[in-house]
Amino acid sequence: MLNGALLLILTVTAGVMDENGVTEDDTEMQVVGILILGSILLAVIGSVLGVITCFQKDKKKILGIIGLALNALTVLGGIILIMI
């Protein structure tokens, strides 16, 4: 959930920076872009951990399913954001 919130904050920050006239070549915009990619990578790692939890016998599967769903939505949202 924190990763999704971070991605949302970074997206809003990039939008505000773009409206203020910051170009893609500026260092601040590049840092925001790297943080967005890092957030997506973190969500991919969380998705893998969610899948692993789903296949463990002694763990609650509902927590793995919830984690997998939230991280998958974050990855999908990040990919859509990059495509835009």
C-alpha positions in Angstrom: 0.0 0.0 0.0 2.9 2.3 0.8 4.4 1.6 -2.6 1.2 2.5 -4.4 1.0 5.7 -2.4 4.6 6.5 -3.3 3.9 5.9 -7.0 0.9 8.2 -6.8 2.9 11.0 -5.0 5.7 10.7 -7.6 3.2 10.9 -10.5 1.6 14.1 -9.0 5.1 15.5 -8.4 6.1 14.9 -12.0 2.9 16.5 -13.3 3.4 19.6 -11.1 7.0 19.8 -12.2 6.0 19.5 -15.9 3.4 22.4 -15.5 6.1 24.6 -13.9 8.3 24.3 -17.0 10.7 21.6 -15.9 11.9 19.7 -18.9 12.7 16.0 -19.1 16.5 16.9 -19.3 16.5 18.5 -15.8 18.0 16.5 -13.0 15.0 16.8 -10.7 12.7 15.2 -13.4 15.3 12.4 -13.9 15.4 11.6 -10.2 11.6 11.4 -10.1 11.7 9.1 -13.1 14.3 6.8 -11.4 12.2 6.7 -8.3 9.1 5.7 -10.3 11.0 2.9 -11.9 12.3 1.8 -8.5 8.8 1.8 -7.2 7.7 -0.4 -10.0 10.6 -2.8 -9.3 9.6 -2.9 -5.6 6.1 -3.9 -6.7 7.4 -6.7 -8.9 9.4 -8.0 -6.0 6.3 -7.8 -3.8 4.3 -9.7 -6.5 6.9 -12.5 -6.5 6.7 -12.7 -2.7 2.9 -12.8 -2.9 3.1 -15.7 -5.3 5.5 -17.5 -3.0 3.3 -17.0 0.0 0.3 -18.4 -2.0 2.2 -21.7 -2.4 3.3 -22.2 1.2 1.3 -24.6 3.2 1.7 -23.1 6.7 0.9 -19.5 5.8 -2.4 -17.7 5.5 -3.1 -17.6 1.8 -5.4 -14.6 2.0 -2.5 -12.3 2.9 -0.5 -13.5 -0.1 -3.5 -13.0 -2.4 -4.0 -9.5 -1.1 -0.3 -8.6 -1.5 -0.2 -10.1 -5.0 -3.3 -8.1 -6.1 -2.1 -4.8 -4.7 1.4 -5.2 -6.2 0.0 -6.3 -9.5 -2.2 -3.2 -9.7 0.8 -1.1 -8.9 2.9 -2.7 -11.6 0.0 -2.4 -14.1 -0.5 1.3 -13.1 3.2 2.0 -13.5 3.4 0.4 -16.9 0.3 2.4 -18.0 2.0 5.5 -16.6 5.2 4.9 -18.6 3.1 4.3 -21.8 1.4 7.6 -21.5 
